[in-house]
């Protein structure tokens, strides 16, 4: 009997070993800092040796902040003076982006830890939706997330384009001479990013003849781990759906028209369905009828919505009022969510990825829905 299972057992062990090696290799690759293109020779890397000359040939200089329409926690002239001789972390973000929001605890912690050692963080707020261009809305978000570093409003994406950027969030770190030495797209990579901050601060302080000693301990904050099989982001504005139409209602998108939507009996995972009359707008759907609903069969452990308009939303899961064990942080009594300021609301949170059918019922004409995002 044992001889009959010996070959499959050996094969299974070999496969398992291969998977482990591959996983370790991918993990090692993932842990590497995402540096911008430049000179990657040993001479070009950050060094703790004060005698070693850093070869910066091939590294790009950080561009000027251009087309800025507003300043928070700073003034234009003040910010220009602050940048001089500082290690600068440029964080390109927007306040209704859940991926951006998840990075903020780390960024604010770095600001608190290193701002008096030569680190300057500049939040470049580049909006995805029109309501994010309003400086008062951005100020509310800055207060909500405890941001004390300078934030500039890049409403026309001129600085975004100057950085040749295409992503939210994205972090660039420039050394004290203005060369971009590190580039990271998206969430994660926090330990690698902080190590780069430490190395560049040490390099700066040695170059300027300052005390180069710095703590090597890293900020410890639990990272959110998204499910790989989660539902992708769902967009409700007709201008955002090219190549990814996830509207399951048979009436479809009709730009700038009021459409009386219906929900079919058969529904597909990762699609959304509407009931009631909704106006198709460039970035959103606006409720026109006295009431309406949104149904989403989804997969994930967290559900977030981006909305505008003062409204009370009733949340149901699988045909029943959402259980308190699944409440997102913005859900109140009896499964109700009061949305007021335009922005991001967390409505479902579970301990693991699950499949459910979510329904949002609303009785407030003028309510707008922009996106659903899942974790």
BAVEX-570473 format. One record per residue (C-alpha): residue number from 1; residue in three letters; x, y negated, z. Coordinates in pm, 1 decimal, always signed. Layout:
BAVEX-570473
NUM,ALA,X,Y,Z
...
end
This chain:
BAVEX-570473
1,UNK,+0.0,+0.0,+0.0
2,UNK,+277.2,-241.7,+87.2
3,UNK,+455.1,-177.3,-241.1
4,UNK,+138.4,-276.5,-428.8
5,UNK,+131.7,-624.3,-272.3
6,UNK,+507.2,-679.8,-270.0
7,UNK,+532.4,-834.7,-618.4
8,UNK,+239.3,-1075.6,-573.6
9,UNK,+371.4,-1163.7,-228.9
10,UNK,+715.8,-1248.6,-365.7
11,UNK,+554.8,-1442.5,-649.3
12,UNK,+337.3,-1629.5,-399.8
13,UNK,+639.3,-1719.2,-187.1
14,UNK,+826.2,-1838.9,-495.9
15,UNK,+532.2,-2055.1,-604.1
16,UNK,+497.5,-2198.2,-253.3
17,UNK,+868.6,-2278.8,-243.1
18,UNK,+840.7,-2448.6,-580.9
19,UNK,+546.8,-2658.9,-462.8
20,UNK,+739.3,-2764.5,-150.8
21,UNK,+1045.4,-2864.3,-354.8
22,UNK,+828.2,-3057.4,-601.0
23,UNK,+643.3,-3230.9,-316.3
24,UNK,+969.3,-3333.3,-151.6
25,UNK,+1100.5,-3463.3,-483.4
26,UNK,+786.5,-3667.5,-547.7
27,UNK,+792.2,-3796.4,-191.5
28,UNK,+1151.7,-3907.4,-235.0
29,UNK,+1064.8,-4084.4,-557.4
30,UNK,+763.5,-4252.3,-400.4
31,UNK,+971.4,-4380.5,-110.2
32,UNK,+1207.6,-4575.3,-334.9
33,UNK,+1153.6,-4952.7,-342.5
34,UNK,+997.8,-5074.7,-666.0
35,UNK,+1267.1,-5317.1,-776.3
36,UNK,+1239.0,-5545.8,-1073.3
37,UNK,+1456.4,-5473.1,-1372.3
38,UNK,+1806.5,-5596.1,-1322.5
39,UNK,+2158.6,-5483.5,-1250.9
40,UNK,+2121.1,-5157.0,-1058.1
41,UNK,+2489.8,-5086.7,-1007.1
42,UNK,+2621.1,-5043.7,-654.4
43,UNK,+2758.1,-5398.1,-664.7
44,UNK,+2411.3,-5543.4,-721.6
45,UNK,+2245.7,-5382.8,-420.3
46,UNK,+2196.6,-5549.1,-85.3
47,UNK,+2499.9,-5481.0,+129.5
48,UNK,+2580.1,-5516.6,+497.1
49,UNK,+2945.5,-5577.8,+407.5
50,UNK,+3006.2,-5955.2,+421.6
51,UNK,+3312.4,-5921.3,+198.4
52,UNK,+3120.7,-5750.6,-81.6
53,UNK,+3010.4,-5980.6,-362.1
54,UNK,+2651.1,-5924.0,-471.7
55,UNK,+2631.7,-5907.1,-850.4
56,UNK,+2299.5,-6065.3,-943.3
57,UNK,+2348.8,-6059.6,-1316.8
58,UNK,+2023.8,-5933.5,-1465.5
59,UNK,+1800.0,-6028.4,-1174.1
60,UNK,+1531.9,-6284.0,-1254.6
61,UNK,+1482.4,-6602.2,-1059.7
62,UNK,+1143.8,-6639.8,-895.1
63,UNK,+932.9,-6877.6,-1105.8
64,UNK,+800.0,-7208.7,-981.3
65,UNK,+452.7,-7215.0,-829.5
66,UNK,+259.5,-7377.0,-1113.2
67,UNK,-102.4,-7476.7,-1167.1
68,UNK,-179.5,-7468.4,-794.8
69,UNK,-524.9,-7612.0,-719.9
70,UNK,-515.2,-7601.6,-340.7
71,UNK,-295.1,-7545.4,-36.6
72,UNK,-377.4,-7381.4,+297.5
73,UNK,-146.9,-7393.6,+602.5
74,UNK,+92.8,-7619.9,+411.6
75,UNK,+130.2,-7920.2,+179.0
76,UNK,+300.9,-7926.0,-163.8
77,UNK,+612.8,-8120.6,-61.3
78,UNK,+640.0,-7933.5,+266.7
79,UNK,+627.0,-7597.2,+89.6
80,UNK,+898.1,-7692.7,-158.5
81,UNK,+1130.1,-7784.6,+128.1
82,UNK,+1051.6,-7462.6,+314.7
83,UNK,+1150.7,-7241.7,+20.6
84,UNK,+1509.9,-7371.7,+18.2
85,UNK,+1758.8,-7114.9,+156.2
86,UNK,+1480.2,-6879.8,+267.8
87,UNK,+1409.2,-6518.6,+183.5
88,UNK,+1064.8,-6551.4,+25.0
89,UNK,+797.1,-6284.0,+5.9
90,UNK,+539.2,-6377.6,-258.5
91,UNK,+214.0,-6188.8,-199.7
92,UNK,-28.1,-6201.6,-493.0
93,UNK,-372.4,-6120.5,-356.6
94,UNK,-740.1,-6209.9,-356.1
95,UNK,-965.0,-6192.2,-54.2
96,UNK,-1241.5,-5966.4,-191.1
97,UNK,-990.3,-5697.7,-295.9
98,UNK,-992.8,-5411.4,-42.8
99,UNK,-643.8,-5300.2,-147.7
100,UNK,-516.0,-5651.0,-75.3
101,UNK,-695.5,-5666.3,+259.0
102,UNK,-540.4,-5337.7,+372.4
103,UNK,-190.3,-5482.4,+323.5
104,UNK,-255.7,-5794.1,+532.6
105,UNK,-191.8,-5644.9,+880.2
106,UNK,+161.7,-5558.2,+767.5
107,UNK,+225.4,-5892.8,+600.4
108,UNK,+98.9,-6095.8,+896.7
109,UNK,+309.8,-5878.5,+1130.4
110,UNK,+621.5,-5945.8,+919.8
111,UNK,+544.6,-6316.0,+929.7
112,UNK,+525.3,-6310.5,+1308.0
113,UNK,+840.5,-6099.8,+1339.7
114,UNK,+1074.2,-6261.1,+1086.1
115,UNK,+955.2,-6617.7,+1017.5
116,UNK,+1207.7,-6760.9,+1264.0
117,UNK,+1488.5,-6553.0,+1109.5
118,UNK,+1467.4,-6697.6,+758.2
119,UNK,+1164.7,-6523.5,+603.5
120,UNK,+898.4,-6733.9,+434.2
121,UNK,+579.9,-6562.4,+318.1
122,UNK,+367.7,-6733.3,+54.2
123,UNK,+24.8,-6594.5,-23.8
124,UNK,-60.2,-6656.9,-389.0
125,UNK,-438.2,-6630.3,-397.4
126,UNK,-537.1,-6546.1,-754.4
127,UNK,-914.7,-6490.0,-778.2
128,UNK,-1090.9,-6212.1,-962.7
129,UNK,-1438.2,-6368.0,-929.5
130,UNK,-1561.6,-6726.1,-953.2
131,UNK,-1662.7,-6756.2,-585.9
132,UNK,-1303.3,-6681.5,-485.5
133,UNK,-1195.4,-7010.9,-641.3
134,UNK,-1373.1,-7207.1,-367.7
135,UNK,-1108.4,-7318.5,-118.6
136,UNK,-1361.2,-7313.6,+166.3
137,UNK,-1426.8,-6943.7,+103.3
138,UNK,-1053.3,-6875.4,+97.9
139,UNK,-1006.1,-7071.0,+421.9
140,UNK,-1267.9,-6850.8,+590.2
141,UNK,-1078.3,-6541.3,+475.0
142,UNK,-744.4,-6683.2,+591.7
143,UNK,-892.9,-6739.3,+936.9
144,UNK,-1065.9,-6399.4,+940.7
145,UNK,-743.7,-6210.3,+867.5
146,UNK,-518.4,-6417.8,+1093.2
147,UNK,-299.0,-6559.5,+816.4
148,UNK,-68.3,-6834.1,+943.7
149,UNK,+174.3,-6851.3,+651.9
150,UNK,+121.5,-7079.7,+348.5
151,UNK,-145.6,-6978.5,+97.8
152,UNK,-174.0,-7142.2,-244.1
153,UNK,-472.4,-7121.7,-479.2
154,UNK,-377.2,-7000.3,-826.0
155,UNK,-727.1,-7042.1,-970.1
156,UNK,-618.2,-7061.2,-1334.9
157,UNK,-367.6,-6774.8,-1303.3
158,UNK,-78.0,-6991.8,-1414.4
159,UNK,+152.3,-6866.4,-1138.5
160,UNK,+17.7,-6512.9,-1195.5
161,UNK,+133.4,-6538.0,-1558.1
162,UNK,+462.2,-6702.7,-1458.1
163,UNK,+538.6,-6386.9,-1258.2
164,UNK,+421.7,-6176.9,-1556.8
165,UNK,+186.7,-6000.1,-1318.8
166,UNK,-111.4,-5774.2,-1390.9
167,UNK,-199.4,-5632.4,-1047.8
168,UNK,-362.9,-5698.3,-710.7
169,UNK,-192.6,-5677.6,-469.8
170,UNK,+169.2,-5728.0,-567.5
171,UNK,+465.4,-5828.9,-355.2
172,UNK,+784.4,-5988.0,-484.3
173,UNK,+1075.2,-6064.0,-252.4
174,UNK,+1331.2,-6324.4,-354.9
175,UNK,+1663.4,-6365.9,-177.0
176,UNK,+1781.0,-6698.6,-32.4
177,UNK,+1920.0,-6797.2,-372.9
178,UNK,+1585.2,-6736.7,-541.8
179,UNK,+1659.2,-6406.9,-718.5
180,UNK,+1379.4,-6148.9,-717.0
181,UNK,+1533.1,-5844.2,-552.3
182,UNK,+1223.7,-5635.0,-485.0
183,UNK,+886.6,-5574.5,-646.5
184,UNK,+604.3,-5355.4,-515.2
185,UNK,+263.3,-5294.3,-672.0
186,UNK,-39.9,-5195.4,-465.8
187,UNK,-69.1,-5063.1,-113.6
188,UNK,+194.3,-4859.1,+68.7
189,UNK,+572.4,-4877.9,+68.2
190,UNK,+562.5,-5076.1,+392.0
191,UNK,+874.0,-4929.3,+551.2
192,UNK,+1075.7,-4974.8,+231.9
193,UNK,+951.6,-5332.0,+199.0
194,UNK,+1042.1,-5419.5,+555.8
195,UNK,+1389.1,-5267.5,+516.9
196,UNK,+1443.7,-5490.7,+213.0
197,UNK,+1333.9,-5790.5,+421.0
198,UNK,+1583.8,-5697.3,+691.9
199,UNK,+1868.7,-5645.2,+444.8
200,UNK,+1804.9,-5970.9,+260.1
201,UNK,+1780.5,-6165.4,+586.2
202,UNK,+2112.3,-6019.6,+696.1
203,UNK,+2264.8,-6108.5,+358.8
204,UNK,+2124.8,-6461.9,+384.5
205,UNK,+2245.3,-6525.3,+735.6
206,UNK,+2596.3,-6402.8,+662.0
207,UNK,+2610.1,-6619.7,+351.3
208,UNK,+2501.0,-6925.5,+550.2
209,UNK,+2732.5,-6849.6,+841.8
210,UNK,+2446.4,-6771.6,+1078.2
211,UNK,+2394.9,-6490.9,+1326.6
212,UNK,+2337.2,-6188.1,+1103.7
213,UNK,+2217.8,-5949.7,+1373.7
214,UNK,+1857.8,-5838.1,+1341.3
215,UNK,+1633.1,-5571.1,+1486.2
216,UNK,+1614.5,-5251.9,+1282.4
217,UNK,+1287.1,-5134.6,+1432.0
218,UNK,+1000.5,-5139.7,+1186.3
219,UNK,+644.8,-5258.9,+1233.4
220,UNK,+423.5,-4965.6,+1330.1
221,UNK,+69.7,-4986.0,+1194.2
222,UNK,-144.3,-4693.0,+1084.7
223,UNK,-186.6,-4681.5,+707.5
224,UNK,-520.5,-4610.2,+545.2
225,UNK,-503.6,-4293.5,+336.0
226,UNK,-748.1,-4292.0,+46.1
227,UNK,-886.8,-3971.2,-98.1
228,UNK,-743.9,-3877.6,-436.8
229,UNK,-1089.3,-3763.7,-551.4
230,UNK,-1274.7,-4079.9,-451.1
231,UNK,-1520.1,-4253.7,-680.6
232,UNK,-1343.2,-4522.4,-887.4
233,UNK,-1430.5,-4888.6,-848.5
234,UNK,-1772.7,-4974.4,-992.5
235,UNK,-1818.1,-5311.4,-1165.1
236,UNK,-2159.4,-5473.4,-1213.7
237,UNK,-2059.6,-5766.2,-1437.5
238,UNK,-2079.7,-5706.3,-1811.0
239,UNK,-1743.2,-5876.0,-1864.5
240,UNK,-1566.9,-5608.6,-1654.8
241,UNK,-1710.7,-5287.4,-1798.7
242,UNK,-1520.9,-5245.7,-2124.1
243,UNK,-1419.2,-4880.8,-2148.0
244,UNK,-1569.9,-4789.3,-1809.7
245,UNK,-1947.7,-4827.8,-1827.9
246,UNK,-2070.2,-4660.5,-1509.0
247,UNK,-2427.2,-4793.7,-1517.9
248,UNK,-2650.3,-4485.9,-1522.9
249,UNK,-2987.5,-4658.7,-1561.1
250,UNK,-3112.4,-4600.7,-1916.9
251,UNK,-3169.4,-4971.8,-1986.1
252,UNK,-2792.8,-5038.0,-1986.7
253,UNK,-2611.8,-5372.5,-1985.1
254,UNK,-2775.8,-5667.5,-2162.6
255,UNK,-2557.0,-5977.0,-2121.4
256,UNK,-2730.8,-6282.8,-1977.0
257,UNK,-3072.7,-6115.7,-1980.7
258,UNK,-3318.7,-6025.6,-1705.8
259,UNK,-3363.3,-5649.5,-1723.5
260,UNK,-3628.0,-5438.2,-1549.6
261,UNK,-3422.8,-5136.3,-1444.0
262,UNK,-3536.0,-4787.7,-1348.2
263,UNK,-3367.9,-4494.8,-1175.4
264,UNK,-3385.6,-4158.1,-1356.4
265,UNK,-3453.9,-3835.7,-1168.9
266,UNK,-3117.1,-3689.1,-1265.3
267,UNK,-2818.7,-3885.0,-1136.4
268,UNK,-2446.6,-3833.5,-1188.3
269,UNK,-2161.0,-3867.2,-942.5
270,UNK,-1953.6,-4187.0,-984.9
271,UNK,-2235.5,-4378.6,-1159.5
272,UNK,-2463.4,-4649.4,-1020.7
273,UNK,-2835.1,-4699.1,-1077.2
274,UNK,-3061.1,-5000.7,-1034.6
275,UNK,-3428.9,-5045.6,-957.1
276,UNK,-3606.0,-5378.8,-1000.9
277,UNK,-3533.7,-5677.5,-1222.4
278,UNK,-3169.9,-5785.0,-1231.8
279,UNK,-3002.3,-6058.5,-1434.0
280,UNK,-2690.6,-5941.7,-1617.8
281,UNK,-2413.6,-6191.2,-1542.8
282,UNK,-2050.7,-6202.9,-1648.8
283,UNK,-1917.2,-6091.7,-1310.9
284,UNK,-2221.8,-5953.4,-1129.8
285,UNK,-2586.6,-5849.6,-1127.2
286,UNK,-2835.2,-6089.2,-962.1
287,UNK,-3166.0,-5970.1,-819.1
288,UNK,-3458.6,-6151.8,-984.1
289,UNK,-3757.7,-5950.8,-859.8
290,UNK,-3887.2,-5975.7,-502.9
291,UNK,-3708.4,-5653.1,-415.0
292,UNK,-3467.5,-5406.6,-566.8
293,UNK,-3232.7,-5122.6,-490.1
294,UNK,-2895.4,-4980.4,-588.4
295,UNK,-2829.3,-4605.8,-582.3
296,UNK,-2476.2,-4463.7,-597.8
297,UNK,-2382.8,-4093.7,-579.9
298,UNK,-2024.4,-4119.7,-457.2
299,UNK,-1725.1,-3935.6,-320.2
300,UNK,-1500.6,-4086.4,-53.2
301,UNK,-1462.4,-4169.5,+312.7
302,UNK,-1520.6,-4542.4,+288.8
303,UNK,-1754.6,-4765.1,+87.2
304,UNK,-1705.9,-5140.1,+42.4
305,UNK,-1916.5,-5387.1,-152.9
306,UNK,-1845.3,-5735.8,-285.1
307,UNK,-2154.7,-5955.3,-272.7
308,UNK,-2281.3,-6312.5,-272.8
309,UNK,-2604.5,-6461.0,-144.0
310,UNK,-2761.4,-6456.5,+201.7
311,UNK,-2948.5,-6126.8,+239.3
312,UNK,-3025.6,-5835.8,+470.0
313,UNK,-2941.8,-5498.2,+319.0
314,UNK,-3092.4,-5168.7,+435.0
315,UNK,-2850.1,-4877.4,+397.2
316,UNK,-2959.9,-4516.8,+342.8
317,UNK,-2751.6,-4203.5,+296.8
318,UNK,-2903.7,-3899.1,+125.5
319,UNK,-3255.3,-4036.7,+161.9
320,UNK,-3230.8,-4124.8,+532.7
321,UNK,-3131.0,-4437.2,+724.3
322,UNK,-2754.6,-4428.1,+765.4
323,UNK,-2647.1,-4250.4,+1083.9
324,UNK,-2451.2,-4459.3,+1331.8
325,UNK,-2157.6,-4216.7,+1296.9
326,UNK,-2115.1,-4342.5,+938.7
327,UNK,-2149.0,-4715.2,+1007.2
328,UNK,-1893.7,-4934.0,+836.8
329,UNK,-1763.1,-5224.3,+1042.3
330,UNK,-2016.9,-5464.9,+888.5
331,UNK,-2325.4,-5251.3,+961.5
332,UNK,-2550.8,-5367.9,+1243.2
333,UNK,-2856.9,-5226.7,+1416.7
334,UNK,-3079.7,-4981.4,+1230.0
335,UNK,-2844.4,-4953.4,+935.3
336,UNK,-2877.4,-5319.4,+836.5
337,UNK,-2602.5,-5531.8,+683.2
338,UNK,-2635.6,-5909.4,+687.5
339,UNK,-2433.3,-6051.7,+400.5
340,UNK,-2380.3,-6424.8,+400.3
341,UNK,-2045.8,-6559.2,+284.2
342,UNK,-1942.9,-6432.3,-61.0
343,UNK,-1690.8,-6155.6,-15.1
344,UNK,-1610.6,-5803.0,+94.6
345,UNK,-1828.2,-5593.6,+327.9
346,UNK,-1749.3,-5248.3,+467.7
347,UNK,-2072.6,-5046.4,+481.8
348,UNK,-1970.7,-4679.3,+517.2
349,UNK,-1680.3,-4519.7,+702.4
350,UNK,-1629.1,-4150.0,+778.4
351,UNK,-1334.0,-3948.0,+903.0
352,UNK,-1286.5,-3756.1,+579.3
353,UNK,-1385.3,-3769.4,+214.6
354,UNK,-1746.9,-3663.9,+163.0
355,UNK,-2002.6,-3658.6,-118.6
356,UNK,-2325.0,-3851.1,-58.0
357,UNK,-2592.8,-4052.8,-233.4
358,UNK,-2594.5,-4409.2,-104.1
359,UNK,-2893.0,-4641.4,-146.2
360,UNK,-2903.0,-5013.5,-72.4
361,UNK,-3246.0,-5176.5,-52.1
362,UNK,-3272.0,-5556.1,-66.5
363,UNK,-3567.8,-5796.6,-55.4
364,UNK,-3390.9,-6124.3,-129.6
365,UNK,-3403.4,-6265.3,-483.9
366,UNK,-3073.6,-6432.0,-570.2
367,UNK,-2864.2,-6160.8,-407.0
368,UNK,-2560.1,-6074.7,-622.1
369,UNK,-2361.1,-5753.2,-635.1
370,UNK,-2013.7,-5758.2,-794.1
371,UNK,-1837.7,-5431.2,-713.5
372,UNK,-1831.5,-5113.9,-508.0
373,UNK,-1493.2,-4981.5,-396.8
374,UNK,-1422.3,-4650.2,-227.5
375,UNK,-1151.3,-4514.6,-2.9
end
